[in-house]
Amino acid sequence: MILQTDTLSLTLQGNRLLHDITFDVRPGEVLGLIGPNGAGKSTLLRVMAGLLRPETGRVLLDGQDLFSMPPEQRGRHLAYLPQDAPSAIGMSVWDVVTLGRLPHRRTVSAEQDAAAVQQALNAVGMSAFADRSSASLSGGERARVLLARALAVEAPVLLVDEPVAALDPAQALTVMELFNRYAAQGQAVAVVLHDLALAARFCTRIAVLSEGALVSIGPPSDVLTDALFADVYGVAVRRCGEVAVPWSLVSRNRAL
Ligand SMILES: Nc1ncnc2c1ncn2[C@@H]1O[C@H](COP(=O)(O)OP(=O)(O)OP(=O)(O)O)[C@@H](O)[C@H]1O
């Protein structure tokens, strides 16, 4: 399924959070959403997930307006991992991941639900933790369980907000490889990232948000230019092979 935004704009409490955003997330791709703190990435993802209505513009899923879809249908088509998912105190890991099956209520068998939960736990390497209380997990373990909850939806479109922020380098690579595998199976993945080396390596295309506007979109090598780093982040980079490493502040005032 293809998820498109059409001239989205949103102002909340006098702040213009999104301005005239038109782009799409296509089946078979991992689209990286990057940009400075406060650029509007999470807000955009929430609108794309149908959780926040845009002031103007539309979100279309295979051409159908997302906000006119019954919530359970929308929930089966779109899986969303928020940046700050609350901890489910007292629930087991298995039960937390099972929450991802709620949109399928009464449409599939209990065995199918259990198989999806098991597969999601396997995918993030957390099946050995199934019976543990979610309250007892480390930060990185909790992040992987919450990702498993989104994977358990088995949705054709996956929207994930900073899924690797709490992960060590090996786990971060594992998760990015997982997104590439999902995309190779035909799913559309949109992922908010701050790690630009991971974005360059694993994303099919990168969309750059700055101050609520989409300032660039395309393949990583076209988008991640020295000018982009200077203009959007206020940093100069050093290049180590294909990887651009933030190296110095172009303007200390701008970057702060
Ligand atoms: N309900 C709201 N009312 C007013 N302003 C808001 C609201 N929600 C978010 N904002 C503001 O909108 C801007 C964008 O927030 P958002 O969380 O989308 O940024 P982000 O790009 O995801 O940032 P980060 O990289 O720090 O997570 C921020 O300046 C934030 O303070």
The ligand as an SDF file (V2000), in Angstrom:
LIG
                    3D

 31 33  0  0  0  0  0  0  0  0999 V2000
    0.3250   20.1570   20.9480 N   0  0  0  0  0  0  0  0  0  0  0  0
    1.2740   21.0460   20.6140 C   0  0  0  0  0  0  0  0  0  0  0  0
    1.0640   22.3680   20.7070 N   0  0  0  0  0  0  0  0  0  0  0  0
    2.0310   23.2580   20.3630 C   0  0  0  0  0  0  0  0  0  0  0  0
    3.2350   22.9170   19.9040 N   0  0  0  0  0  0  0  0  0  0  0  0
    3.4910   21.6070   19.7870 C   0  0  0  0  0  0  0  0  0  0  0  0
    2.5450   20.5940   20.1140 C   0  0  0  0  0  0  0  0  0  0  0  0
    3.0930   19.3810   19.8860 N   0  0  0  0  0  0  0  0  0  0  0  0
    4.3540   19.6340   19.4260 C   0  0  0  0  0  0  0  0  0  0  0  0
    4.5920   20.9440   19.3790 N   0  0  0  0  0  0  0  0  0  0  0  0
    5.8160   21.5950   18.9150 C   0  0  0  0  0  0  0  0  0  0  0  0
    5.9590   21.2520   17.5520 O   0  0  0  0  0  0  0  0  0  0  0  0
    7.3220   21.1790   17.1900 C   0  0  0  0  0  0  0  0  0  0  0  0
    7.5950   19.8570   16.4960 C   0  0  0  0  0  0  0  0  0  0  0  0
    7.5270   18.7990   17.4380 O   0  0  0  0  0  0  0  0  0  0  0  0
    7.8810   17.3170   17.0260 P   0  0  0  0  0  0  0  0  0  0  0  0
    7.7630   16.4710   18.2410 O   0  0  0  0  0  0  0  0  0  0  0  0
    7.0560   16.9490   15.8530 O   0  0  0  0  0  0  0  0  0  0  0  0
    9.4030   17.4880   16.5790 O   0  0  0  0  0  0  0  0  0  0  0  0
   10.4760   16.3980   16.1550 P   0  0  0  0  0  0  0  0  0  0  0  0
   11.0060   16.7990   14.8210 O   0  0  0  0  0  0  0  0  0  0  0  0
    9.9080   15.0350   16.2680 O   0  0  0  0  0  0  0  0  0  0  0  0
   11.5900   16.6580   17.2560 O   0  0  0  0  0  0  0  0  0  0  0  0
   12.6330   15.6990   18.0500 P   0  0  0  0  0  0  0  0  0  0  0  0
   13.7400   15.3610   17.0850 O   0  0  0  0  0  0  0  0  0  0  0  0
   13.1050   16.6060   19.1480 O   0  0  0  0  0  0  0  0  0  0  0  0
   11.8940   14.4950   18.5620 O   0  0  0  0  0  0  0  0  0  0  0  0
    8.1140   21.3700   18.4860 C   0  0  0  0  0  0  0  0  0  0  0  0
    8.5730   22.7050   18.5410 O   0  0  0  0  0  0  0  0  0  0  0  0
    7.0830   21.1270   19.5760 C   0  0  0  0  0  0  0  0  0  0  0  0
    7.3760   21.8580   20.7500 O   0  0  0  0  0  0  0  0  0  0  0  0
  1  2  1  0
  2  3  1  0
  2  7  2  0
  3  4  2  0
  4  5  1  0
  5  6  2  0
  6  7  1  0
  6 10  1  0
  7  8  1  0
  8  9  2  0
  9 10  1  0
 10 11  1  0
 11 12  1  0
 11 30  1  0
 12 13  1  0
 13 14  1  0
 13 28  1  0
 14 15  1  0
 15 16  1  0
 16 17  2  0
 16 18  1  0
 16 19  1  0
 19 20  1  0
 20 21  2  0
 20 22  1  0
 20 23  1  0
 23 24  1  0
 24 25  2  0
 24 26  1  0
 24 27  1  0
 28 29  1  0
 28 30  1  0
 30 31  1  0
M  END
$$$$
